[in-house]
Protein backbone atom coordinates (compact mmCIF):
# COMPACT_ATOMS: atom_id res chain seq x y z
CA UNK A 1 0.00 0.00 0.00
CA UNK A 2 1.24 3.51 -0.77
CA UNK A 3 0.22 6.44 1.41
CA UNK A 4 1.63 9.93 0.78
CA UNK A 5 4.29 8.46 -1.54
CA UNK A 6 5.51 6.13 1.24
CA UNK A 7 5.29 2.37 0.67
CA UNK A 8 3.71 0.61 3.67
CA UNK A 9 3.41 -3.06 4.52
CA UNK A 10 2.17 -4.86 7.61
CA UNK A 11 4.80 -5.52 10.26
CA UNK A 12 3.80 -9.20 10.28
CA UNK A 13 4.61 -9.40 6.54
CA UNK A 14 7.93 -7.53 6.75
CA UNK A 15 9.11 -9.66 9.68
CA UNK A 16 8.70 -12.79 7.55
CA UNK A 17 9.55 -11.52 4.06
CA UNK A 18 12.02 -8.70 4.69
CA UNK A 19 14.48 -10.17 2.15
CA UNK A 20 11.91 -10.63 -0.61
CA UNK A 21 13.49 -9.10 -3.75
CA UNK A 22 10.25 -7.43 -4.87
CA UNK A 23 8.16 -6.69 -1.76
CA UNK A 24 10.81 -6.85 0.95
CA UNK A 25 12.81 -4.10 2.63
CA UNK A 26 15.43 -2.52 0.38
CA UNK A 27 19.08 -2.45 1.38
CA UNK A 28 19.17 1.30 0.78
CA UNK A 29 19.26 4.40 2.93
CA UNK A 30 16.10 6.16 3.91
CA UNK A 31 13.49 6.89 6.53
CA UNK A 32 10.95 4.47 7.97
CA UNK A 33 7.61 5.05 9.68
CA UNK A 34 5.58 2.86 12.07
CA UNK A 35 1.80 3.31 12.17
CA UNK A 36 -0.91 1.64 14.23
CA UNK A 37 -3.90 1.06 11.95
CA UNK A 38 -6.24 -1.88 12.62
CA UNK A 39 -7.69 -2.09 9.12
CA UNK A 40 -11.14 -3.55 8.59
CA UNK A 41 -13.29 -4.61 5.67
CA UNK A 42 -16.28 -2.28 5.55
CA UNK A 43 -18.38 -4.95 3.81
CA UNK A 44 -17.84 -7.85 6.17
CA UNK A 45 -17.21 -6.10 9.50
CA UNK A 46 -20.46 -5.82 11.42
CA UNK A 47 -21.15 -2.55 13.27
CA UNK A 48 -20.77 -4.22 16.69
CA UNK A 49 -17.40 -5.74 15.71
CA UNK A 50 -16.28 -2.38 14.30
CA UNK A 51 -17.33 -0.67 17.52
CA UNK A 52 -15.19 -3.10 19.55
CA UNK A 53 -12.20 -2.77 17.20
CA UNK A 54 -12.29 1.02 17.41
CA UNK A 55 -12.86 1.01 21.16
CA UNK A 56 -9.81 -1.24 21.62
CA UNK A 57 -7.81 1.08 19.36
CA UNK A 58 -8.78 4.16 21.34
CA UNK A 59 -7.68 2.52 24.62
CA UNK A 60 -4.10 1.92 23.46
CA UNK A 61 -1.40 4.55 23.32
CA UNK A 62 2.09 4.09 21.96
CA UNK A 63 3.88 6.89 23.80
CA UNK A 64 6.80 7.10 26.16
CA UNK A 65 6.41 8.91 29.48
CA UNK A 66 8.94 11.57 30.39
CA UNK A 67 10.14 12.51 33.85
CA UNK A 68 10.81 16.07 34.87
CA UNK A 69 12.73 16.87 38.04
CA UNK A 70 13.00 20.35 39.47
CA UNK A 71 15.97 21.74 41.31
CA UNK A 72 14.53 21.46 44.80
CA UNK A 73 10.98 20.30 45.49
CA UNK A 74 9.09 18.95 42.53
CA UNK A 75 9.25 16.14 40.07
CA UNK A 76 6.64 14.97 37.60
CA UNK A 77 5.99 12.25 35.09
CA UNK A 78 4.13 13.32 32.00
CA UNK A 79 2.87 11.71 28.82
CA UNK A 80 0.75 12.74 25.92
CA UNK A 81 -2.94 12.44 26.64
CA UNK A 82 -4.79 10.00 24.40
CA UNK A 83 -8.50 9.49 24.03
CA UNK A 84 -10.40 9.80 27.34
CA UNK A 85 -11.20 6.48 29.01
CA UNK A 86 -14.94 6.86 29.47
CA UNK A 87 -16.07 3.53 28.02
CA UNK A 88 -17.05 5.08 24.66
CA UNK A 89 -15.43 5.08 21.23
CA UNK A 90 -12.54 7.54 21.11
CA UNK A 91 -13.68 8.94 24.46
CA UNK A 92 -16.65 10.63 22.80
CA UNK A 93 -19.66 11.78 24.79
CA UNK A 94 -22.46 9.19 24.97
CA UNK A 95 -24.61 11.09 22.45
CA UNK A 96 -21.75 11.43 19.92
CA UNK A 97 -20.74 7.79 20.37
CA UNK A 98 -24.36 6.76 19.69
CA UNK A 99 -24.45 8.90 16.54
CA UNK A 100 -21.22 7.30 15.33
CA UNK A 101 -22.56 3.80 16.06
CA UNK A 102 -25.74 4.60 14.12
CA UNK A 103 -23.61 5.95 11.27
CA UNK A 104 -21.87 2.56 11.07
CA UNK A 105 -25.18 0.81 10.32
CA UNK A 106 -24.83 1.85 6.66
CA UNK A 107 -22.14 -0.07 4.74
CA UNK A 108 -21.31 3.03 2.66
CA UNK A 109 -20.73 5.01 5.83
CA UNK A 110 -18.38 2.31 7.10
CA UNK A 111 -16.37 2.69 3.89
CA UNK A 112 -16.20 6.48 4.34
CA UNK A 113 -15.15 6.06 7.95
CA UNK A 114 -12.48 3.48 7.01
CA UNK A 115 -10.89 6.00 4.64
CA UNK A 116 -11.11 8.76 7.27
CA UNK A 117 -9.69 6.47 9.97
CA UNK A 118 -6.78 5.50 7.74
CA UNK A 119 -5.92 9.18 7.25
CA UNK A 120 -6.09 9.78 11.00
CA UNK A 121 -3.77 6.86 11.75
CA UNK A 122 -1.24 7.52 8.99
CA UNK A 123 -1.09 11.27 9.62
CA UNK A 124 0.93 10.66 12.76
CA UNK A 125 3.25 7.65 12.94
CA UNK A 126 4.15 6.54 16.46
CA UNK A 127 7.77 5.93 15.47
CA UNK A 128 10.07 7.41 12.83
CA UNK A 129 13.64 6.31 12.19
CA UNK A 130 16.38 6.57 9.61
CA UNK A 131 18.95 4.12 8.38
CA UNK A 132 21.82 3.84 5.95
CA UNK A 133 20.57 0.29 5.30
CA UNK A 134 16.82 0.01 5.91
CA UNK A 135 16.79 -3.80 5.82
CA UNK A 136 19.58 -4.15 8.36
CA UNK A 137 18.06 -1.60 10.73
CA UNK A 138 14.57 -3.07 10.65
CA UNK A 139 15.24 -6.80 10.27
CA UNK A 140 18.40 -7.13 12.35
CA UNK A 141 17.58 -4.65 15.12
CA UNK A 142 13.91 -3.72 15.43
CA UNK A 143 12.49 -7.13 14.46
CA UNK A 144 14.90 -8.90 16.83
CA UNK A 145 13.75 -6.79 19.81
CA UNK A 146 17.08 -4.95 20.07
CA UNK A 147 15.14 -1.67 20.34
CA UNK A 148 12.16 -0.80 22.53
CA UNK A 149 9.57 -0.50 19.77
CA UNK A 150 8.32 -4.11 19.56
CA UNK A 151 8.35 -4.42 23.35
CA UNK A 152 6.02 -1.41 23.59
CA UNK A 153 3.74 -2.84 20.89
CA UNK A 154 3.63 -6.21 22.66
CA UNK A 155 3.03 -4.67 26.08
CA UNK A 156 0.04 -2.79 24.61
CA UNK A 157 -1.24 -6.17 23.28
CA UNK A 158 -1.35 -4.90 19.70
CA UNK A 159 -1.35 -7.50 16.96
CA UNK A 160 1.63 -7.15 14.61
CA UNK A 161 -0.74 -7.31 11.64
CA UNK A 162 -2.26 -4.01 12.86
CA UNK A 163 1.11 -2.26 12.69
CA UNK A 164 2.22 -0.88 9.32
CA UNK A 165 5.83 -0.08 8.49
CA UNK A 166 6.45 2.47 5.76
CA UNK A 167 9.65 2.97 3.84
CA UNK A 168 10.86 5.98 1.91
CA UNK A 169 14.18 5.51 0.18
CA UNK A 170 16.27 8.68 0.32
CA UNK A 171 19.69 8.38 -1.25
CA UNK A 172 22.41 9.37 1.18
CA UNK A 173 25.09 11.47 -0.57
CA UNK A 174 27.96 9.85 1.30
CA UNK A 175 29.46 11.52 4.35
CA UNK A 176 26.59 13.99 4.77
CA UNK A 177 23.94 12.10 6.72
CA UNK A 178 20.98 13.90 5.18
CA UNK A 179 18.56 11.27 6.51
CA UNK A 180 19.41 12.32 10.07
CA UNK A 181 18.36 15.86 9.20
CA UNK A 182 15.18 14.68 7.48
CA UNK A 183 14.34 12.47 10.48
CA UNK A 184 14.84 15.36 12.92
CA UNK A 185 12.64 17.69 10.89
CA UNK A 186 9.88 15.06 10.77
CA UNK A 187 10.19 14.11 14.45
CA UNK A 188 10.01 17.70 15.64
CA UNK A 189 6.90 18.30 13.53
CA UNK A 190 5.03 15.03 14.08
CA UNK A 191 6.33 14.19 17.58
CA UNK A 192 5.97 10.39 17.29
CA UNK A 193 5.15 8.80 20.63
CA UNK A 194 7.99 6.23 20.72
CA UNK A 195 10.72 8.30 19.08
CA UNK A 196 13.17 9.72 21.61
CA UNK A 197 14.75 13.00 20.57
CA UNK A 198 16.40 15.65 22.72
CA UNK A 199 15.20 19.25 22.53
N, C-alpha and C positions, 0 to 999 in steps of 0.2 A: 504494500500500500504506500502511496506517496501522499504526503501532507505538507503543504508549503515548501515544495521542492526537496523535501527530506524523505528518504526511503525508510519506511518503518516495517518491522517484522515482529512477531510475538517473541518474547523472551524464550518461551519453551521451544520454539523452532530454532532460534539462533544457538541455544545451548547445545542442540543436537546436530545441527547442520552448519555450524560456523565456517567450516572449510569447503562448503559446496562452491564449486567454481562459478556458478551462475547466481544463486540466491544467497550465498554465504556472506561473511564479513570480509571486505577487501583488506589486503595487506598494504594499505595506503594511509597517509596521514589525514586527519580530519577531526571533526567534532561529532560527539554522539549524545543522544538525548534519551532519557527514560521517562515514559508516560504511563500512568495508571488509567486504563480505559477498559472496563468490563463491557465489551461489545455484546450486542444482542440482536437477534433476528426479529424485526418488527412484525413479521408475519406469523411466526410460530411462538413467540413469547407472549404468554397470557398477561393481562394487566396485573394480576396478583403476583405473578412471578417477577414481572418488571418492577413492581413496587418494592419487593424484597431485595432484588438486586441493587436498586438505587439506594435503598435505605442502608444496606450493608456498605455500599460505596461511601455514603456520606458520613459513616461512623469511623472511617479509617483515615488516618493522616500520616503522610510520609514526610515528617519534618523532624529535625533535630532541635532539642532544647538548648538554650544557651544560659550560662550562669554569669551573673554580674555581681561583683563584690566591691562594695565601697571601701573607702579608706579606713573608716572607724566602726560604724554601727550596723550598716545594712548590707544584706546580700539578697539576691533574687534569682529565681529561675524563670525564664520566659520562653514561650514558644508561640508560633503563629497560631491564631485562633482559626479553627476549621468551622464546619457547620455546627450550629448548636445541637446539643444532645437532648432533644425534647420528645423523642419517640416518633417524629414525623420525617418524611422525606426532606433531605437537605436542611433540616431544622426549620422548615416553613411553619407558619401558623396553621392551626387545624383547618381553617376555612380555605387557605391557599393549597394545603396538601390535598384536601378533598377535591378542589377544582382540578388539580393536576391529575389525580387518580381518575376523575371522570373524563378528562381529556384523553387519557390512555385507552379508553374504551373503543375508540375509533382507530382502526389499523393505520389509516393515513396519518393520523396525529402521532402515532408511535414512530412512524418513519421520520416525520419532521423533528420529533424530539430526539431521535437517535442521531440525526445529523447535527442538531444543536449541541447535544451532549458530547459528541466527538470534538466539536470545536472548543468547548469548554475545557475538556481534558487535555487536548493537544496544545492549547494556548499557553499552558504553563507546565513544562516538564518538572518532575520532582528531582531530577538529577541531570546535570550537564557535565561532560568531560571532554578532554581532548587527548589525542594520541598521535605519535609519529607512525605507529602501526596499529590501526584500529582492531585488527583480529587479535593481535597479541594482548593488547590491553583488555579487551572484553573477554576473550576465551581463556586466557591464561591467568588473569587476575580477578576480574569481577565474577566470572562464572565459577571460579574455584574458591569463592568466599575469602579471597585475600584482601577484600575491601569490605566496608560495612554495608554496602547497598543491599545485597541479597539477604543479609541477616535482618535488616530492617523490614524488608518485604515479607520475609518468613515470620517475623515476630508479629506483624500486623495480620497474619493469616490470609495473605493475598495470593491467589493462584498465579503461577508464573505465566499462564496463558492470558491473563488479564493485564500483563505488563508488556508494553511495546517499546522496542529499542529502535531508535532512528539513527541513521548514519548520513552524514554529509561529508563527502570527500573534499578536502581543501588542500591543494598541493602546498607543501612546505618548501619555501625557497632556500633550503639549506640551513645555514647557521642562524638565521632569523626565525625564531619560533613564533610565527604569525598566529598559529592556532591558539597559543597561550593568550595572546591579546584578544582574539575573537571570543575565546571562552570567557575571559574576564568581562568583556563588554556585555555578553549575553547574561552572565550570572548576576551582574550588578543590576541589570534591567529586569530580569525575570525572577530573580531570587529563588532558585529551586530549593525545596525543603531539605534535601539531603546533601547539597553541595556546600562544602565548608570553604569559605573564602574570608580572608582578613579584610578589615575596612581599608 
